[in-house]
Amino acid sequence: MPAQILDGKALAANMRERLRAVRDGLGDRPIQLLSLEVGENPAAKVYIRNQKRAAEACGIDLVEKILPATTTEEELLGLIRESNQDDTITGIIVQRPLPLAFDARRVQATISRKKDVEGMNPSNMGAILYSEPRLTPCTAVAAERLIMQTGIDLRGAETVVVGHSEIVGKPVAILLLHHLSTVTVCHVGTRNLREHTQRADILVVAVGKANLVTGDMIKPGAVVIDIGINANPDGGGVVGDVHFESASEVAGYITPVPGGVGPVTVAMLMRNTLRAAGWEG
């Protein structure tokens, strides 16, 4: 029986409706999300366009600043520090990819933890360990939300996370650990990836390698969350890290690419912005 599709677009639309009601309840004061981009990078344009649409739907004012490609790291850090002190700015997001010469960790750490709507400041990342995150990494919490949509009992579930990045792999592993899931994290040092993925009740894949995980690597009935976005090696469009056609014949639930984790990630960015504005939800 083919897997049930976890429709990220539908979930994100429902979230935006709820977030709009929250925003309206916060009154007339401006809620401004500052987007900083160094140079115009075509790879970021789709994501930024989706951010703009989501912000408009939620009643959030997204202000886009595109800095010259010649901008130095110190100039960007100076602008971030100024924005940290600007009370009219609710949240700050620095669009990726950054120029190769930039230290992305340093840039993210410079954003005030109170305005870090991506949840990537070391203070916000550390709060995950104590189950006290206020501004949580958007993609990681989007994956968690989609898993919970299935109704699966996470307590004791065998969970395998493929990928150990600071942006997704590590934080999603910790979030699922808080549900008392039994979590294994795989990475480039893992000796037999198939051995791990085949026993997973929940499989989260976030490595950036097209079609890495195929159907014969998946436990029948598993929940499969595909966070990868890659150019289709066969040409045209994008594909995930999971080979969708073969995986969907085995899995119980699966996220498509596109239309799965991505839209929910953007909705989580709006949720974090409202949290930065003072919402306690």
N, C-alpha and C positions, 0 to 999 in steps of 0.2 A: 504494500500500500504506500503510495507516495507521501512524502512528508507534508505536514501542514506548514504553510508559509507564515512566518512571523512578519507581518506587514508593518514595517517601521513608519511608512508614510501615514497610515491610519492612526497609529499610536501617537505620532508627533502632532497630528491635527487635533486630536483630543486634548493633548497637553497644551497646545497653544490656546485653545478655547478656555481652559481652566486658568491659564496664566494671564489671559486678557482680563478675566474677572478679578484676579488678584491685583493686577496693575491698576484697574479702575478703583479698587478699594483703597489704594494707597494715596488717592487724591490727585490734585492737579500739579504737584511739584514735578519738575522734569526728572526723568530717569534716562540718563545718557550713557550709552556704550561707545567707547572710543576704540576704533579699529585703526591700528598702525601697520602700514605695509611699506617695506623698503624696496623701492623699484616696483614696476608692474610685472608680476609673475603670472603668466597664463595658467600655471598649475593651481593657483589659489583662487582664480576668478569664479569658478562654479561654487566653491564653498562660501566665498564672500557674498555672492548673489543670494544664496540660500539664507545666509545670516540676515541680510537686509530684509528679505521677505518675511522671515520669522519675527524679526524685531518689529516690523510694521504691524503684523498681525497681533502682536502682544502689547502694542502701545508703547514700545521702547524706541527712543530716538538713537539710531545708530549713526555716528559721525565718523566718516571715513577720511583718514589722512594718508595720502600716498606720498612718501618721502622720496627724494631723488635717489637714483641708484648709486650715486656717489656718497650718500650719507655714511658716516663712519659709525662704528659701534658706540663710541663715546657720545656722539651727537644723539643717537637713539636713546641711550641711557639717560642723557640729560632731559630729553623730552618726557620720558617715562617718569622721572623724578618730579618734574614740574606738574605732570598730570596727577601724580599721587597726592599732591598738595592742593589740587583744584577741586573745591567742593561741588562744582557743577558736574563733575565727571563721576559717574557711579561705578563703572567697570572699565577695564582695559584689556584688550586682546591684541597681541602681536601676531600678525599673520605669518604663517610658514609656507614655504621654506624661506629661511633667512639667507643672506649671502654666506658663502662657505667660510669666510674669514671671521664671522661673528661667533661668539660663544653663546649658544642658545640657552644654556643653563644660567649663565650670568644675567642674560636679558630677562629671563623668567623670574629669577630671584630678585630683580630690581623692582618688579611690580609689587605694590603694596599687597599684603595678604588679604586686606579687606576689599581690594578692587580686582583681585586675581580671579576673574570669572571663568578662566580655564581650569582653575584648581591646580596649577602647576608650580606655584611658589613652594619652596621647601617646607615652609610652615604648614601650609594646607596639605601637602603630601604626607607630612609626618602625623597630622591629626587623624589620618585614616587608620593608623596603627592602633589608636586608642578608641576607635569607633566614634569619634567626635568630629567628623568632617562637616564644615559648613559650606565651603565651596569645593566640591569634589571634581576630580578630572572628568570632563564631560563624556568622553567616549567610554571610559570604564563604567561609569554609572548608567550610561545608556545600555550597555551590554547587560548589566545587572537587571535593569528594568525589563528588558526583553525576555530574559530567562524567567523572571518572575511571572511574566504574562502567561507562560505555559502552565502554571499551577503545579509544577514539579516540586516535590519535597526536597529542599536543598540539604536538609540535615542528613549528614552521612553520605550524600551522593558523591560518587567518584567524579571529580572535576579535573579536567586537563586543560591547562592554558598553554598554547603554543606561542611563544614569544615572551620576552622578559623586558620589554622597554619600560622606561619610566612613565611614558605617556599612557600606555594601555596595559601591557602584560602584568607588571608588578601591582599596580593599583587594583586591577580587576581581580587578581588572585587574592588580595587582602580583603576586598569587599565580599567575595564569596566565602572566604574563610570565616568571616564574621557570622555567616549563616550556618556555621558548623559543617560546611561541605568539606570533604577530604580532597585537598588541592595538590596537584602535581604541576610544576612549571617546567616546560620543555624549552630548549633553546639550541643554539648551534653546537653545544657540547653534548647534547643528548645522543646516545649511541644507537638506540633503536626506537625511532619515533613511533612507528607503527605499533609496537608493543604497548606503548602508553595510550595512544589514541583509541585503540580497539577496546579498551576497558572503560572508556569514559562514558558516564551517564550524561555529562555536560561537557561539550568540547568548544572551547573558545580559541579562535585562530587569528593571530595578529602579527604577521611577520613581513608582509609585503612581498610575497613570492607567489606568482600566479599559479593556481591549481595545485598547490603543494599537497593538499590533503584530498585524497580520492575516496570514492565510496567504499572500497575494500578495506579502508583504514578506520572505518566508523562502526561503532557498536549499533546493532539494530535498535531503533527506537530512541536513539540519543537526541539530545537537544544540541544543535550545531549553530554557533554564533560566529559568523564570518565577518571580521573587521577589516580585512584587506581590501585595498582598491588598487588595481593594477591595470596597465594597458593590456588589452586582449592580445595574447601572442598570435592568435589566428587572424588578427586584424579587426578593427571596428569596435568601438565602445570599450567598456571596462569589465573586468572580472575580479572575483575575490581570490582569497588564498585557498578556498575550498572549490573543488570541481563540482559545480552545482548539479549538473545533470546526473552524475553517478551518485553523489551524496544524497540527493533528494529521494532516491529510490530505497535508501537504507534508513535514513534518519527519521525520527518521529516529528521533529520540528527543525526548521532551518530558516536562516535569514537570507534574503536575496541580496545580490550586489549588482546594481545600486538598489536603493529602496528599503534597506534593512536598518543597519545600525546608524548610517549617516544622518537621516532626518531626525532621529531621536537624539543624536549628539547635539545637533543645532538647537533643538528644543531645550535640552539640558543647559546649554549656554544661556538661553533666555531665563531659565529658572534660576541659575546662579546670579544673573544680573539683578533679578528681583530680590534675591536673598541679600545681595550686596547693598540693595536699597533699604533693607530693614525688614523684609518679609520673613516671618519665622517658620514658614511652611517647609 
